[in-house]
Amino acid sequence: MPSADHDLGPQHLGVPAKTVTREPHDRSPEHAEPSRFLPHVQGLRAIAVLCVVLYHFWPGRITGGYIGVDIFFVISGFLITSHLMREVTATGTVKLGQFWARRARRLLPASLLVLLFCAVVVMSPYLMPTSALPNEVREILSSTFYVENWYLALNSADYLNHSGSPTTVQHYWSLSLEEQFYVMWPLIMLLAAWIGVKFFRGARRRAIITALGIVTVVSFAFCVVFTITNPAPAYFVTFGRMWQFGVGAMIALVPMLRIRNAIGSFVLGWAGILLLVYVTFTFDGQTPFPGYMAALPTLGAAAVIAASNSDRWWYPTRILSIRPAQFVGDISYSLYLWHWPLIIIAPSVPFWGLTIYHRVALLVLCFVLAWLTKRFVEDPVRGWKVLTTRPARVTLWSSLAAMVVVALVAGLAWFVNAPLYNQGTRDIAELQQNPPECFGAASVLDPTCAGTDFGDTILPAPGFAGIDRPEHPQCFVQLTDSRPVSCHFGSDDPDAPQVALIGDSHAYQLLPTFQRMADENGWHLITWFKGACPWNTTPLSTPGAFGAACSDWREGVQRAIDDTDLDVVFTAAIANTPYSAAGYDSAHDAAVAGYRDAWSTVTDRGIPVITVVDNPVWETDPNKCLRTRDASECDGARSDVLVEDDPLRNAATGLDAVTLLDFTDVFCGEDTCAPVVGGANIYRDQDHLTVTFVDTLAPWYTEAIQGALAGRVAP
């Protein structure tokens, strides 16, 4: 998160400040503080914000751009610690009220402006799906009071996993974490300074360095362990990130870490930049992060900051000081704030697409809004005499009042739209109970429905598709959990056919339909689901806890299957799961072998297996298009959204004990795939099906299972 700290020094980007004046007793070189304004640090901020913004615009190309946030953490640790240490050195203390008031004047105006914008946008069903309303309001409130990182951590959000529907304010997690840093850091330094004076003969600086060093080391250890055990929340939790601020703090407090000689500065600076470039283009969503891997961008940023010599134009510190870099660094905070909401909202704007031209135009708009916000919001409020000439409490109370106003607007968004939201949920329930004739898949698969025209009908409405999902989260094992959780539905008769449904989220999306099928046909349904973990014996290529948890879950499920007298097994999985290719010519071959190996554990016992070719996977949620355009305008190219070489299809081919269902012709024509079929809205996000649409496939699922059961009991 860009924490612009220009109030720590001069406002003229091209003119570095004089070094701070020190007290007579503090003139020794080992006590030297960095200058108040360092142009190369401002340039580093530009690199950081461009990494994040370009990553969000083109995640498939700038795969590791999320490390820009880590750079910001190091910069903040360096600048804030420098500022606080100067005050401690000069006065023996830190005026907490004034410090927090300066932070509030600097950060809250732009932050609350963007939150207010998002709260207003949420009120419009044309710009945001009504189904997103509860999450949007909750996260706007969490962001307003700077606890968004903890909200995401407690809800197991996976920042590096692009599935799902992120809110317009999800990026506020890093701002929340920084605000928590601003609260804790001066308190830690003051406590350490007091201990140094009280017990160590006034060794205030040494005590502070020791305390922050301990925090840094312990935080890093916690980060590494927690990333292994709980990687999704580890990305957001406060203490797991404090070590990155601590690294910046050490650069500020330990002069020997700041390289001033020409050769050392040249080598260190370029080494840091090259390291940042390397991780930006080699890290991706599968990198175990933050963990120990976060040390690379953290140390890269620290190296650039520490390289303080800029005598020659080819030195990285001099290059980072050029005017374009300074301009981007200057607007980095507002650029960070604006870019994400615009990315989320833009696809829903009428006639706005996702072509390279639209993305570039949107990027330009982000820069324009960032400059306007910097010029007319950030700078004026920071120097507003109504606040700066009054006690700090005036700023703090004013800030709290402004936060309450934003919270009230967010509450108003819910109040205005709650009736529409509640009506939408009731409509979905009624639709599932009484679907129209020839609705959905039947319009393609049932010969008697040929020629049925549903016109412009889209059910559920695009604004509500997101909530048309399974309602048994206790049956779905999350990414880092390895417990083989099973759920039971349908008949309790001990003689009832035992049907198992196993797989990842693409199997879980079938649960409500299979639950109704079990009730109607007298089956006993047993389920095993885990996110991003198909029923397959080939390990995932995902490193760290995700892959390990998947392997452990599979072993547990296999033991449960071995102990269960099943009659038929139904399995489904997303086609683009990343498998390890070790021992095979390709990951695809490894996946095919893994499916066959897993299935053989039941087919060898005479238990038939049914599987289904995966549905298309879109780049973005088709409902964003459907809310503002005709359905015919929202088709996707078949080559872009459909994995033609689904390993499930190849694995099932030639196996007598395995039945393959293929509904590709329902989803796609020869060249395109549609988001609406037979009046049914197919998708609730970019790759998961609505329960309403899955229900329209129930007759064909039932036919396959009944056939498998009949075949098994036949003499």
Protein Blocks (a to p, Z undefined) as FASTA:
>chain_A
ZZdfklmmcfblklccddddddfklmbfklpccdfbdfklmmmmmmmmmmmmmmmmmmml
mmmlmmmmmmmmmmmmmmmmmmmmmmmmmnopacfklmmmmmmmmmmmmmmmmmmmmmmm
mmpmklpcfklmmmmmmmmmmmmnopmmmmmmmnopafklcgdjddfklmmmmmmmmmmm
mmmmmmmmmmmmmmmmmmngopamlmmmmmmmmmmmmmmmmmmmmmmmmmmlmmmpmklm
mmmmmmmmmmmmmmklpcfbfklmmmmmmmmmmmmmmmmmmgcfklccfklmlmmmmmmm
mmmmmmmcffbfklmklmmmpmklmmmmmmmmmmmmmmmmmmmmmmmpghiafbfklmmm
mmmmmmmmmmmmmmmmmmmmmmmmklmmpcfklmmmmmmmmmmmmmmmmmmmmmmmmmmm
mmmmmmmmmmmmmccehiajllmmmmklgoiaghjaccddfklmmmmccfbfklpccfkl
cbdcdddehjfbfkbccdddeddfklmmmmmmmmmmmmmnopacdddddehiacdfbdcf
behjllmmmmmmmmmmmmmmmmpccfbdcddddfklccdfehiabfklmmmmmmmmmmmm
mmmnopacdddddddddfbdfklmmmmpcfklmcccfklmpcfklfklmmmgopakbccd
dfklmmpcfkbccfbeghiafbfbfmbccfklmmmmmmmmmmmmmmmmmmmmpZZ
